[in-house]
Amino acid sequence: MRVSWRWFLGLFWVGLSATRAGSPVISDEIPFKIRWPGADFTLSTSGGLYKEDNYVIMTTAEKEKYKCLLPSLSSNQEDDMKEYSGPSPAELLEPLFKQSSCSYRIESYWTYEVCHGKHVRQYHEDKETGQKINIQEYYLGTMNKKDGAGWQICKLKFVPTKNIEGQLTPYYPVEMGQGTECSLRQNEPRFTTVLYVCHPEAKHEILTIAEVTTCQYEVVVLTPLLCPHPKYRSKSSPVNDIFCQALGGSPLRPQSLSQLDREQEELLKPGVGWWKYEFCYGKHVHQYHEDKEQGKNIVVVGSWNTEDHINWAKKNVARSYHLKDDGVQKVKVVSHFYGHGDVCDLTGKPRQVIVKLKCKESESPHAVTVYMLEPQTCQYVLGVESPVICKILDTADENGLLSIPS
């Protein structure tokens, strides 16, 4: 059972223990949200979602007690059970494998190459004036030539799913073994699973690549080819409410959890501590520190250039969607590239930042969450999440450019 991170952290902080009236519903793919109604709250159990005997008694380290009513979940796969007589996922992907196309993801040092149906390669080129180009490369996985077009006969009894960017997403896996030997695993060959995911406007680009365990990799590739198959279209993952009521004079919410919320609210303020951040849409992203004696020290993390962003958008996902419960497709995240920042002392290259604007529902309609990550040296991700920008994001074109009134 996956509960919101705030509550999940709260469980550790307040030291909750639980006793359960019924059997647990456990799933890593089902989101839950804890709600704290008052003592007079009553919930109808006639609809079948909530039953009187389906609850847990939670006890905190401070001996606060709560009765938490859980929803009864059933796997609703009515759409999946409908007859589908079209091509299999392997057949839908066949043109991609037959045309010998490759997708690339360029990072600060490594370049990743996925030649569909053939191999996954990681390489770095050293180009020096007047000298030969030196290539450092590793094959992360290759298709077994003995099997020929083995990917064509891959049949799945069920469609696997994965939480990708916060959304439960079905995928079609293609496994590639026999990669370059890995010295950290007794010279066993590297191994990669390529997850093909439906995205109507994708161009077979690599969304993510990760080393899930030592020398074993997972690559997510977005492709429109799977979208005709109904089982491979992304579905919204509804948030299920858990209602917790205080027992025996306990406070409405655990005291330690309320304290944790206050601490987290402080952390959400952009730039608490030495550095603060300034984001001016369509202009720049600055990192700065103000000192009474030395004044304001500003580092340009990235500057906006429309042409540079469009070039970046051609190789990356600039706009992603979320399918709502009513079947309406809405823009969920828009990503913008800001380059030409101040030169980084550690890399000798200009800083750059990807600004991710995310439509995020909140109980407070004006709430804004801002965070800054540095996944690689002097390459940043600035996240801006708020319900305020939801309507604006729906104006994004295929390159993620927004239509904002002057």
PyMOL commands that set and color helices and strands:
alter all, ss='L'
color gray80, all
select helices_A, chain A and resi 5-14+78-81+89-98+145-147+150-153+183-185+230-232+255-267+306-313+387-393
alter helices_A, ss='H'
color red, helices_A
select strands_A, chain A and resi 2-3+17-20+31-35+50-59+65-71+102-106+111-115+119-126+134-142+161-164+167-170+172-176+181-182+188-189+191-198+206-213+216-223+240-247+276-280+284-291+295-304+319-323+329-339+352-359+369-376+379-386
alter strands_A, ss='S'
color yellow, strands_A
deselect
rebuild
show_as cartoon
